[in-house]
Amino acid sequence: KSLYDAVALVAGTGKGDTARAPNDRKKSMRETLTILRDGMGLDYMRGMVASNLKEAQRLLDVVENEMQKNKLDKMSDAAHDLKSITGLIGMYEASALAAEIEADGLKAESKRLDGLFEHLEDALAREMREAERIAKTMPEK
């Protein structure tokens, strides 16, 4: 079992279609983490959540520092990584906001960055609490 396998499960490129819920809506965080648990095991899912949350906080700090230094290319790189690791564990609001920050940085547009960053901080804090709670309380399959 590898990170590649986990990505394939969540992205829907593994067995079956896991990218969307049955009614073609995006999966909830709980559904995403359940897919990871079912495909990779409870301990793997919990470890992934813990390490991704730690990395998400580190990347948020990098995004903020590079944004303050007006190094938009480095900010965009960190936002890209943040988008990926949060999306992998179902933190879709934070992932979408990180994607917007990444895009604005790549276009060298800084007008919206402060507001986007504030929204990202709020969404990340909220979704981190939710991910921790779900991972901690999710039973074995």
C-alpha positions in Angstrom: 0.0 0.0 0.0 1.4 3.3 -1.0 0.5 7.0 -1.3 0.0 6.3 -5.0 -2.6 3.7 -4.2 -4.4 6.2 -1.8 -4.4 8.9 -4.5 -5.8 6.5 -7.0 -8.6 5.6 -4.6 -9.6 9.1 -3.9 -9.2 10.3 -7.4 -11.3 7.5 -8.8 -8.6 6.0 -10.9 -8.5 2.7 -8.9 -11.2 0.1 -8.9 -14.6 1.6 -9.3 -15.5 5.3 -9.4 -14.6 7.0 -6.2 -14.2 10.6 -7.3 -17.9 11.3 -7.0 -20.7 10.2 -4.7 -23.6 8.2 -6.3 -25.6 11.4 -7.2 -22.5 12.9 -8.9 -21.7 15.4 -6.2 -18.3 15.8 -4.7 -17.7 13.5 -1.8 -17.8 14.8 1.8 -14.6 14.6 3.9 -16.1 11.6 5.8 -16.8 9.8 2.5 -13.2 10.5 1.3 -11.7 9.3 4.6 -13.9 6.2 4.5 -12.6 5.4 1.0 -9.0 5.7 2.4 -9.9 3.6 5.4 -11.6 0.9 3.3 -8.8 0.8 0.7 -5.7 1.3 2.8 -6.7 0.5 6.4 -7.7 2.5 9.4 -4.1 3.0 10.7 -2.9 4.2 7.3 -5.8 6.6 6.9 -5.2 8.0 10.4 -1.5 8.4 9.7 -2.2 10.1 6.4 -4.5 12.6 8.1 -2.0 13.3 10.9 0.9 13.9 8.5 -1.2 15.9 6.0 -2.5 18.2 8.7 1.0 18.8 10.0 2.2 19.5 6.5 -0.8 21.7 5.7 0.1 24.0 8.7 3.7 24.2 7.5 2.7 25.0 3.9 0.2 27.6 5.1 3.1 29.3 6.9 5.2 29.1 3.7 2.4 30.6 1.7 2.0 33.5 4.1 5.8 34.2 4.3 6.3 34.1 0.6 3.2 36.3 0.1 4.6 38.9 2.5 7.9 38.9 0.7 6.0 39.2 -2.6 7.7 36.1 -3.9 4.6 34.9 -5.8 6.3 32.0 -7.6 7.4 30.4 -4.4 4.0 31.2 -2.8 2.3 29.5 -5.8 4.4 26.4 -5.4 3.5 26.1 -1.7 -0.2 26.8 -2.5 -0.1 24.0 -5.1 1.3 21.6 -2.6 -1.3 22.7 0.0 -4.1 22.3 -2.6 -3.0 18.7 -3.2 -2.5 17.4 0.3 -5.7 19.0 1.6 -7.8 17.7 -1.3 -6.4 14.2 -0.8 -8.0 14.0 2.6 -11.3 15.7 1.7 -10.5 19.2 2.9 -12.2 20.6 -0.3 -12.8 24.2 0.8 -9.1 24.7 1.8 -8.0 23.0 -1.4 -10.2 25.2 -3.6 -8.9 28.4 -1.8 -5.3 27.2 -2.1 -5.9 26.6 -5.9 -7.2 30.2 -6.2 -4.1 31.5 -4.4 -1.9 29.4 -6.6 -3.6 30.7 -9.8 -3.4 34.3 -8.7 0.3 33.9 -7.9 1.1 32.3 -11.3 -0.6 35.2 -13.0 1.3 37.7 -10.7 -2.0 39.1 -9.5 -1.8 40.1 -5.9 -5.0 42.1 -5.4 -7.1 39.3 -3.9 -4.3 37.5 -2.0 -4.9 39.0 1.4 -8.6 38.2 1.4 -8.1 34.7 -0.1 -5.4 34.0 2.5 -7.8 35.0 5.4 -10.5 32.7 4.0 -7.9 29.9 3.6 -6.8 30.3 7.2 -10.4 30.0 8.5 -11.3 27.1 6.2 -8.1 25.2 7.0 -8.6 25.6 10.8 -12.2 24.4 10.5 -11.5 21.5 8.2 -8.4 20.4 10.2 -10.6 20.1 13.3 -13.1 18.1 11.3 -10.5 15.8 9.8 -9.0 15.1 13.2 -12.4 14.3 14.7 -13.4 12.0 11.8 -10.1 10.2 11.8 -10.2 9.8 15.6 -13.7 8.5 15.8 -13.9 6.4 12.6 -14.4 2.7 13.4 -12.6 -0.2 11.7 -14.3 -1.3 8.5 
